[in-house]
């Protein structure tokens, strides 16, 4: 069985690419490969950051800043 991102064998004992995982609706992958793909696509949770309108992105930015400030205080 091969990783859908790097095409390496996913069942080998070498954990340098992370543990095997299932990517829902897509296939199997190494955990590090799947995380790298999400970062490349700028996806956090179920939010596709690259697809946000400019106004929505700015609102999200402000909400995150406010939350960070609240947690630090």
Phi, psi and omega in degrees: 000133186246148177293134183290346181259312184256351178066017176272158178298126185274344185262005177288159182283354180286113182265015183297337178259006179098169180287152176294145177211162176260129175265109186309128178076001184234312182153206181248153183202164168286146182299321179293323179294319180294318179295319179298320179295317178298318179296320180296323180274356181056058177244131176232118186062238177253011181267120176269092188301320181295338182269353182290142172294157182304315180297319179293322178296317178295322177294318177298317179302314179295319178297319179293316178300316179298316180296318179297315179298320178297320182288329181285325185296000000 
